[in-house]
């Protein structure tokens, strides 16, 4: 049978709140993600000082998902172009 991965517990601080994250990812990866999120929240708060924490979190999530979807679309386009190039070379 396959080896079962173990979840790690990592405590991080995001926008002044501590969270314990259980993840299969390495603790350093979780820390890096949390630090990036914290940085983005602080950046958006500076630009939008009137936002409460909930609205700030939603704004940050919307921007993160927007970036993710744009990168995902670019990757799909790149992979399609690579496949078309490979197909032409094989003909």
Order of alpha helices (4+ residues) and beta strands (2+ residues): beta-beta-alpha-alpha
